[in-house]
Amino acid sequence: MQARIDTRRLDGRRVAQEVKREVRERIDGLERLGGLVPGLAAVLVGDDPASRTYLSSKTKTCRELDIHSELLQLPAETTNRQLLAEIGRLNRDDSIDGILVQLPLPEGIDTHTVLSSVHPAKDVDGFHPLNVGRLTLGQPALAPCTPLGIVELLKRESIVLEGKHAVIVGRSNIVGKPLAQMLLQENCTVTICHSRTRQLSEVCRRADLLVAAIGRPAMLTRDFIKPGVVVVDVGVNRLEDEEQVRRLFGEGSTRLESFQRRGSTLVGDVHPRDPWGVAAAVTPVPGGVGPLTIAMLMSNTLRACWLRRGQSGRKSPPSEARTS
């Protein structure tokens, strides 16, 4: 019988606070150097409540870190041409260092064309083809914030990556593919799995680092988890069915009690109870990867400002703090 492992909880909230504190210190250094203030513009098309909530968190974080922020909210009826014109205006605005386009965009808008229209130097989401290519080639690039946050979290939690077999379940352009490139640069051996992967649980059980990024609640169960593996759960799935919550979290659990008060709860792509006692370390949902995404967006905005304002000859903004 397998001995129970004392599973470590990887604290994304703590690491996110560390990153944001260091970003703030560097911004203070920029202000002392010449009054530079990084600027971030967010573009929202339509009125999706989840998107508005997410952008509200970004705006709040900008205020905390003294980053200038703008929110451009456009009606759902906005055309491709109108949206591209607005992005062109932001590209020309010298007070804006970073531009993010909130996804998903409404039907009828060409997402690829829109993301490609953001100037690569202001592409703080790391979605422009030029930045994607640079990342693939191992060249300096603005990289997608969620995978950037995953690597930052693992490093700051002293998880050794070199030589490890990383299995990523999910091949999206936002998480799976860029994370694979980043982990290759950390000298991991990387396997990407997807909906057509045969014997998925068997492949996952070979992982030293298992990353779940598929958007299917609690899909990865104990059968997918090798003893001693590090599990990174990227999934954020909202549950509104009490029986499902009861089945996943158990009768009398604090999460079930919270659900009964609020009417919903979040669960990752990994079964919320199965990794504990088996894995060496796990990112919780919520409180794991999520907080790092916004923190790394702030870090990317600072970096874009530093590189755009003629400071590319120096390695980093003036500060004793460290930021990825």
C-alpha positions in Angstrom: 0.0 0.0 0.0 1.3 3.4 -1.0 2.4 5.5 2.0 0.5 8.8 2.4 2.6 11.8 1.3 2.6 15.2 3.1 1.4 17.2 0.1 2.7 20.8 0.0 0.3 23.6 -1.0 1.9 26.0 -3.5 0.8 29.4 -2.5 0.0 31.5 -5.6 -1.4 34.4 -3.6 1.8 34.8 -1.6 4.0 34.7 -4.7 1.7 37.1 -6.6 2.1 39.6 -3.7 5.9 39.2 -3.9 5.9 39.9 -7.6 3.6 42.9 -7.3 5.7 44.3 -4.5 8.8 44.1 -6.6 7.1 45.6 -9.6 6.0 48.6 -7.4 9.6 49.0 -6.2 10.8 49.1 -9.7 8.1 51.6 -10.8 9.3 53.8 -7.9 12.8 53.6 -9.4 11.5 54.6 -12.8 9.8 57.6 -11.4 13.0 58.7 -9.6 14.9 58.1 -12.8 12.8 60.3 -15.0 9.2 60.4 -14.1 8.3 57.4 -16.2 4.8 55.9 -15.4 3.9 52.6 -17.2 0.5 52.6 -18.9 -1.8 49.7 -19.6 -5.0 49.8 -21.8 -7.6 47.1 -21.7 -10.1 46.7 -24.5 -13.5 45.1 -23.8 -16.0 44.4 -26.6 -19.5 43.7 -25.3 -20.7 43.5 -21.7 -19.7 40.0 -20.5 -20.0 40.0 -16.6 -17.0 37.7 -16.1 -14.8 39.8 -18.3 -15.9 43.0 -16.6 -15.1 41.4 -13.2 -11.6 40.3 -14.4 -10.8 43.7 -15.9 -11.9 45.3 -12.6 -9.3 43.3 -10.8 -6.7 44.4 -13.3 -7.7 48.1 -12.9 -7.5 47.8 -9.1 -4.0 46.2 -9.3 -2.9 49.0 -11.6 -3.9 51.6 -9.0 -2.1 49.7 -6.2 1.1 49.7 -8.2 0.9 53.2 -9.6 0.4 52.0 -13.2 -1.7 54.3 -15.4 -4.7 52.3 -16.7 -7.4 52.9 -19.3 -10.4 50.7 -20.0 -11.9 51.0 -23.5 -15.3 49.4 -23.4 -17.0 49.0 -26.9 -20.5 47.8 -27.7 -21.0 44.2 -28.8 -22.0 45.5 -32.3 -18.5 46.9 -32.9 -17.1 45.9 -36.3 -13.7 44.5 -37.1 -12.8 47.9 -38.7 -13.9 49.9 -35.7 -12.0 47.7 -33.3 -8.8 47.8 -35.4 -9.0 51.6 -35.6 -9.2 51.8 -31.8 -6.2 49.5 -31.4 -4.3 51.5 -33.9 -5.0 54.6 -31.8 -3.6 52.9 -28.7 -0.6 51.7 -30.6 0.2 55.4 -31.4 -0.5 56.6 -27.9 2.9 57.1 -26.2 1.4 57.0 -22.7 0.3 53.4 -23.3 3.0 50.7 -22.9 0.7 47.7 -22.8 -2.5 46.7 -24.6 -4.6 43.7 -23.8 -7.7 42.7 -25.7 -10.1 40.8 -23.4 -11.1 37.4 -24.8 -13.3 35.9 -26.0 -14.4 38.5 -28.6 -18.0 38.5 -29.9 -18.9 36.4 -33.0 -18.1 38.1 -36.2 -14.8 39.6 -35.1 -11.6 38.0 -36.4 -9.7 37.3 -33.2 -6.4 36.4 -35.0 -6.5 39.7 -37.0 -7.3 41.7 -33.9 -4.5 40.2 -31.8 -2.0 40.6 -34.6 -2.9 44.3 -34.9 -1.5 45.0 -31.4 2.0 46.4 -31.7 4.4 43.6 -30.6 6.2 46.0 -28.2 2.9 46.6 -26.4 1.6 43.1 -26.6 1.6 42.4 -22.8 -0.5 39.3 -23.3 2.2 37.7 -25.5 -0.3 36.7 -28.3 1.2 38.5 -31.3 2.8 36.1 -33.8 6.1 37.9 -33.5 6.3 37.4 -29.8 5.1 33.8 -30.2 7.9 33.2 -32.7 10.5 34.7 -30.4 9.4 32.6 -27.5 9.6 29.5 -29.7 13.1 30.4 -30.7 14.2 31.1 -27.2 14.6 34.8 -27.8 13.6 37.6 -25.4 9.8 38.2 -25.8 6.7 39.3 -24.0 5.2 36.0 -23.1 1.6 35.0 -22.1 0.9 35.8 -18.5 -0.6 32.5 -17.2 2.3 30.2 -18.2 4.8 32.9 -17.2 3.1 32.9 -13.8 3.3 29.1 -13.5 7.0 29.1 -14.1 7.5 32.0 -11.6 5.5 30.1 -9.0 7.4 26.9 -9.4 10.8 28.7 -9.2 9.9 30.7 -6.2 8.5 27.6 -4.4 11.9 25.9 -5.1 10.5 23.3 -7.5 13.5 22.0 -9.5 12.6 21.9 -13.2 15.8 20.8 -14.9 15.6 17.2 -16.1 11.9 16.7 -15.0 9.3 15.2 -17.3 6.5 17.7 -17.6 3.1 16.6 -19.0 0.8 19.3 -20.0 -2.9 18.4 -20.6 -4.2 21.1 -22.9 -2.7 22.6 -26.1 -4.2 26.1 -26.2 -2.3 29.0 -27.5 -2.9 30.8 -24.2 -1.5 28.2 -21.8 -0.5 24.8 -23.1 1.7 25.7 -26.1 3.6 28.6 -24.6 4.1 26.8 -21.3 5.7 23.9 -23.2 8.2 26.3 -24.8 9.0 27.9 -21.4 9.5 24.5 -19.7 11.8 23.4 -22.6 13.9 26.4 -21.9 14.1 25.2 -18.3 15.5 21.9 -19.6 12.4 19.9 -18.9 11.3 17.0 -21.2 7.8 18.0 -22.3 4.8 16.0 -23.4 1.6 17.8 -24.6 -1.6 15.9 -24.3 -5.0 16.7 -25.8 -8.4 15.3 -26.6 -7.0 12.8 -29.1 -4.2 11.5 -26.7 -4.6 7.7 -26.2 -4.3 6.2 -22.7 -4.3 9.7 -21.2 -4.1 8.6 -17.6 -1.1 6.4 -18.3 0.7 9.2 -20.0 -0.1 11.5 -17.0 1.2 9.0 -14.5 4.7 9.3 -16.1 4.9 13.0 -15.2 7.2 14.6 -12.6 5.3 17.8 -13.3 1.6 17.5 -14.3 -0.2 20.6 -15.6 -3.9 20.5 -16.1 -5.2 23.2 -18.5 -8.2 21.7 -20.3 -11.3 23.5 -18.8 -13.1 20.3 -17.7 -14.0 20.3 -14.0 -12.3 17.6 -11.9 -11.4 15.5 -15.0 -7.9 14.4 -13.7 -8.5 12.0 -10.8 -6.2 9.9 -8.7 -5.7 7.5 -11.6 -3.8 10.3 -13.4 -1.5 11.1 -10.5 1.9 9.5 -9.8 3.0 9.5 -6.2 5.4 12.4 -5.6 4.4 14.4 -8.7 4.0 18.2 -8.7 0.5 19.1 -9.8 -0.3 22.5 -11.3 -4.1 23.1 -11.8 -4.8 25.9 -14.3 -8.6 25.2 -14.5 -11.1 27.6 -13.2 -14.6 26.1 -13.5 -17.7 27.5 -11.9 -20.0 24.9 -10.4 -23.7 25.7 -9.8 -25.0 22.1 -9.2 -25.1 21.3 -5.5 -25.0 17.5 -6.0 -21.9 17.9 -8.1 -20.3 20.0 -5.4 -21.3 17.5 -2.7 -19.8 14.6 -4.8 -16.5 16.4 -5.4 -15.9 18.0 -2.0 -17.8 15.7 0.3 -20.6 16.0 2.8 -19.9 18.6 5.5 -17.0 20.2 3.7 -16.4 23.9 4.0 -16.6 24.2 0.3 -20.1 22.7 0.3 -21.1 25.1 3.1 -19.8 28.0 1.1 -21.7 26.8 -2.0 -24.9 26.7 0.0 -24.4 30.3 1.0 -23.3 31.7 -2.4 -24.9 29.4 -4.9 -21.7 28.6 -6.8 -18.1 27.6 -6.2 -14.9 27.1 -8.2 -13.1 23.8 -9.0 -10.0 23.1 -11.1 -9.4 20.6 -13.8 -8.0 18.2 -11.1 -10.3 16.5 -8.7 -10.1 18.7 -5.6 -9.4 15.9 -3.1 -7.5 13.3 -5.1 -4.0 14.8 -5.2 -3.7 15.3 -1.5 -1.6 12.6 0.2 -0.3 11.4 -3.2 1.3 14.4 -4.9 4.4 16.2 -3.5 2.9 19.6 -4.2 -0.4 21.0 -5.6 -1.7 24.4 -6.6 -5.1 25.0 -5.1 -8.2 26.4 -6.9 -8.7 29.2 -6.1 -5.4 30.6 -4.8 -2.9 28.9 -7.0 -2.2 29.9 -10.6 -5.0 32.6 -10.9 -3.4 35.4 -8.8 -0.1 35.0 -10.7 -1.8 35.9 -14.1 -2.6 39.4 -13.1 0.8 39.8 -11.3 2.7 38.8 -14.4 0.5 41.2 -16.5 1.8 44.0 -14.3 5.4 42.7 -14.7 5.0 42.5 -18.5 3.6 46.1 -18.5 6.6 47.3 -16.6 9.0 45.5 -18.9 7.2 46.9 -22.0 7.6 50.4 -20.6 11.3 49.8 -19.8 12.0 48.5 -23.3 9.9 51.1 -25.2 11.3 54.2 -23.4 14.8 53.8 -24.7 16.2 51.7 -21.7 16.9 48.5 -23.7 20.6 48.9 -23.0 20.0 48.1 -19.3 18.9 44.8 -18.1 16.2 45.9 -15.7 14.6 48.9 -14.1 16.5 50.5 -11.2 15.7 48.5 -8.0 17.1 45.9 -5.8 14.0 43.8 -6.3 13.8 40.9 -8.8 11.0 40.5 -11.4 10.8 38.0 -14.1 
